[in-house]
Amino acid sequence: MASASEHSQFIDRSEVKAADQTHRKRLLKVIASYDSVVTNQKQHQFHDWQSARETAATIKDYVLDNLPELLEQFERNATANGMQVLWAKDVADAHTLVDEILARHNIKKVVKSKSMTSEELELNEFLEHRGIETLESDLGELIVQLAHEKPYHIVTPAMHKSKEEISEIFERTLGCAPTHDAEELTGIARDHLRQVYITADLGISGANFLLADDGSILILENEGNARLTTACPRVHLAIAGIEKLLPSITDLELFLPLLATSGTGQQMTAYNSIIRGPKRPHEGDGPEVMYLILLDNGRSTIYSKPEVRASLRCIRCGACLNACPVYKTVGGHTYNTPYSGPIGAVITPHLKGMKEWGHLAYASSLCGACTDVCPVKIPLHHMLLTNRQEAHAETPSLFWSSALKLWAGAMQHRFIVDNGARAARLGMSLLQLCAPRLAKKIPKPAARSFSSWWRNNEE
Amino acid sequence: MHKVLLFVPCLIDQLYPEMGVALLKLLRHFEFDVQYRSDLTCCGQPAFNAGQLTEARAVARGVVSTLCSDSLADTPVVCPSGSCTAMMRKFYPELFHGQPEEKASCAVGSRILELSEFLTRYDLLGKLRGSYQKRVAFHNSCHSARELELRTEFRALFEGIEGLELIDPSPEPVCCGFGGLFCQKFQGISEGMAITRLEMCRDTQVEEIVSNDPGCIMHMRLIADQQGFKLPIRHSIELLVDAMKIT
């Protein structure tokens, strides 16, 4: 009964979060502050935001239409650059590859920069289980790691934490003096991390883009931690989804500002690194070896379904989460999956199984705010509708499918509709007497339908 | 006299017939020959949104066949709900894709006009004159804003109403949390969303909320009642009929 349990746990968590006023107000406030800069940046940085989206969508569609060829081109060029390109079909595959790297290079300590694919692989738990000390270096990721939590958001993993809470976490785990000053808190993390970069054997990162023509990976960040993570340790392992490709390095002129604007309302992220491989013979710094795991993990399934294939355009900017009234009500943890919000609800059922995760498709009012803001024009809320069709076909909810069958039968006959409503009205009167609180949740049918009013007054 | 057919959404039919009556009054005020067919019970959206295409088709097929019947084939249809209009215009072609009704369903969609589209098409916006001394928030439904692309058209409905101060509580449309069966399946989330929306409206110090969708109105009324928001929530037609003193 796994399906009932993910679904019912989702409902339980969502009820708690939705009723938590403090949580809702904080999330709304944090996101509103992003919204205003994002809106501003769209106007100032782009002559025409809509045509920028259109172009980006076209480029990503070109990638998807030519995915096998572009992946091969990327692999050839990356290999020529000195990268060791590895392929992982699923989580188990990726774990085996990581294990081999750990053993081959005698890895004892790992430092990580932000990577959502590593969340798919639950890499922190995997490494911990092998007795390997692992520390996140992105400030937000570090905070949630120290708090033994999962990231709250694709882009801003600790958006749900206040300065006071962060201070308490640092005091408890790093043994520092409490402070509610954001700069001091950042300083504490920085001091702590500097030591880690120097002593770690392996740096693990994600990748924001893979450039097919250049054979390089892109990492966008604001703290410089990814540069240190990928440059200091003697081995660098990057993990990226196979959909992260861009055809050419020239596409960055659009995609760098596009991602920064949509994600955080910046012109550009502060550090944009193009990494072509390990240290070259004449270079003093950098890792001796660089691996790149290209992760499928369900992406081929999405690729094979025409109705949802365009979801692979996603550049993980998080804009749809910020726009989503459901996300803003329940927050990231409620989803219990690395990718939350609208994009999570679209792709998770295909990555992890419709049976267990189909409820995410229904947990939406289909308002379409996500589709409005998506920089690569993924029709997210329409994909939720097609997910619902698939979920219904695979594992129909007995209650709702029977209810709607009855409803559809009734709706084809005016006589049944009006008499059904009359019966419902009676039922409601009873309910009001027996359970007034429940009755408040259901609207009471009118004494007379419009149809019967018309019959009496107009015919 | 122009003929026009009313499409009365199921929620108006069963819960708020007074909204349908108000629309009738408004149309008659402009001397339309108003037609109504009681077999138009619902557009079928609840089943469509649940992913149950068979049931959605069963209901929608009736709508398509009634609207295409000989006596009504040339009659424009007016619908006081952005959501039902979106269903019939945008989603019927998808619902009937590859079905015998495909062509007919596409034709139906282009004939159905949401209230503000209808009033614009028949050049009536300038004739909506009246007075209403209140500060009012307009809640645009997500379907009319995002599926029908009616983002600011509603403003024109109220421009001739003297004394009415129309407030748009947010730069982008914000969902009230209704979402059809969503509000039953995920009650907590839906309630939280409604509270956010109602607070947003209340914070603009309005005396009333109007909307173009009975679904939003129903949901916001329920939650406003549960949570003690003292804000009347009505359909734009009801406000117009009041302001224009149509009896």
Interface residues (C-beta under 8 A of the other chain):
Chain A: I11 S14 E15 V16 K17 A18 A19 R24 L28 T39 A323 P325 V326 K328 T329 V330 A361 Y362 A363 S364 S365 L366 C367 G368 A369 T371 D372 L385 N387 R388 Q389 E390 A391 H392 A393 W400 S401 L404 K405 W407 A408 G409 M411 Q412 R414 V417 A421 K440 K441 I442 P443 K444 P445 A446 R448 S449 F450 S451 W453 W454 R455 E458
Chain B: V8 C10 I12 D13 Q14 L15 Y16 P17 E18 G20 V21 Y36 S38 D39 T41 C42 G44 P46 A47 F48 N49 A50 G51 Q52 L53 T54 E55 A56 A58 V59 G62 C142 R146 E147 P171 E172 P173 V174 C175 G177 F178 G179 G180 L181 F182 C183 K185 F186 Q187 G188 I189 S190 E191 G192 M193 T196 M218 R221 L222 D225 Q226
